[in-house]
Amino acid sequence: MKNIKIIIVALLILGFHSPVKPNQNTDKPKLETYLNELIKNPPFLQNLDVVEYLNSFVQTTKNYNPNEGIFAEKSRPLPLFKSFPKLKESIPFISLGNFPTPVKHLKNIGAKIGFKNIYMKDDGPSGTLYGGNKIRKLEFLLADAIHKDVDAIICIGGAGSNCTLATTIYAKSLGIKTVCMLNPQANSTKVRHNLLTAYRNDAEINLFPSKELRDVLLLGEFLKYKNKYDKYPYISPLGISTPLGITGFVNAAFELKEQIEEGLLPEPDYIYIPFGSMGSTIGLILGLKAANLKSKVVAVRVIPYYGDEAVIKMFNAANSFLHSNDPSFPIFDVSIQDFNINHDFIGEGFGYFTKEGIEAVNLLTEYEKTPSEGTFTGKTLAALIAHVKQNVIKENETALFWNTYCSQDFYEEIKDIDYKNLPTSAHHYFEEDVQELDKQIK
Ligand SMILES: Cc1ncc(COP(=O)(O)O)c(C=O)c1O
């Protein structure tokens, strides 16, 4: 890799040479040896094992007790814990959002596309400070961070990441600092807004020219922080797709089951959800299996594909995690067909809008008063609509669109912030034009 020399020099400057003393109680490799191996193979932070290894340095000797302190104060009965009570005793959880999220019959869009059985599970208003799908994951990840008494979280994502923004906002509310390590993304109004909103919420924003450089410099940041504060920061991987984060979406399936039982919607034949860092989809599929629901997930891929093996590996990791915390949680056999990953609606790639995606965004705004965006939810609803037109979804079947995008708009809070307050590496998002299709969003 051509940047390797720069990277090694950067690591040396940032603290790689410093005497780090990882916990030596286990048989894990020495940190320096491990990192040396890693930088030969970036972007490695999308590999769960690496994140698990780094986070293993954030240790606690305290036993988790859901009936004590903040865990008791910020609690709520979770549908998943009702079915598997042992999970409640061992998996850190704090309530951050407003759940269950509403279910809505999309009658107006249904009339427009000539298909009446279309529903939406609306995670848009899932939180008061910030909504969307990530709140479900943060309720577990931030609880774990608090249990381990961390002061800072390093998170990664694209320049306009909703995930690093959600992490920043909720971590701040709990007194935890966020360092965002971001990589390039196609320009749009949402990218600009998310950068400014993260800045307004005190995120330390670092933008890098590539994912590879971002990951390697994150290791430097990890060590630098430890050397400065004598404490390791927590690492949150792409999209918070760890077994802990995924547990939030396993619970989502149980939440949906309760709503089906209450008669708020029929059991869907299909559930359409964006497939990004994979965690939401994997959690939902695992939860549907554990809750004995028959709905088939259609995972609409919006980012580069990690490969079948990575999907199965993440599913199995989440499944084993839950089984090891409550042996009555079954182990499921899965094949790649269970994930039903649809590759046809991504367009030119992550963050590049598509014509059908933007039409779907405008339909949601105009017909259902639901805010949407072109990177994730627009492409997902576009897939559902196309499948209705192609008769992939039959007239007598029911389809559920899982809205994963935050419904709050922060424009009033950020409109007067000068982008020049952001690091220079972010200025070009404000100085260069947004992509053409952005201008067609109503
Ligand atoms: C609005 C929105 N929807 C969907 C996703 C994808 O979820 P996951 O990363 O769990 O696949 C993201 C991820 O950042 C997102 O921001």
The ligand as an SDF file (V2000), in Angstrom:
LIG
                    3D

 16 16  0  0  0  0  0  0  0  0999 V2000
  -30.7610    6.1540    8.3920 C   0  0  0  0  0  0  0  0  0  0  0  0
  -30.0310    4.8620    8.3910 C   0  0  0  0  0  0  0  0  0  0  0  0
  -30.6830    3.7570    7.9970 N   0  0  0  0  0  0  0  0  0  0  0  0
  -30.0750    2.5570    7.9620 C   0  0  0  0  0  0  0  0  0  0  0  0
  -28.7630    2.4110    8.3310 C   0  0  0  0  0  0  0  0  0  0  0  0
  -28.1280    1.0640    8.1990 C   0  0  0  0  0  0  0  0  0  0  0  0
  -28.2070    0.3020    9.3530 O   0  0  0  0  0  0  0  0  0  0  0  0
  -27.1050   -0.8040    9.6090 P   0  0  0  0  0  0  0  0  0  0  0  0
  -25.8070   -0.0800    9.5860 O   0  0  0  0  0  0  0  0  0  0  0  0
  -27.4300   -1.3830   10.9090 O   0  0  0  0  0  0  0  0  0  0  0  0
  -27.1750   -1.7880    8.4920 O   0  0  0  0  0  0  0  0  0  0  0  0
  -28.0460    3.5290    8.7650 C   0  0  0  0  0  0  0  0  0  0  0  0
  -26.6400    3.3650    9.1610 C   0  0  0  0  0  0  0  0  0  0  0  0
  -25.9110    4.2610    9.4310 O   0  0  0  0  0  0  0  0  0  0  0  0
  -28.6920    4.7870    8.7990 C   0  0  0  0  0  0  0  0  0  0  0  0
  -28.0510    5.8910    9.1870 O   0  0  0  0  0  0  0  0  0  0  0  0
  1  2  1  0
  2  3  1  0
  2 15  2  0
  3  4  2  0
  4  5  1  0
  5  6  1  0
  5 12  2  0
  6  7  1  0
  7  8  1  0
  8  9  2  0
  8 10  1  0
  8 11  1  0
 12 13  1  0
 12 15  1  0
 13 14  2  0
 15 16  1  0
M  END
$$$$
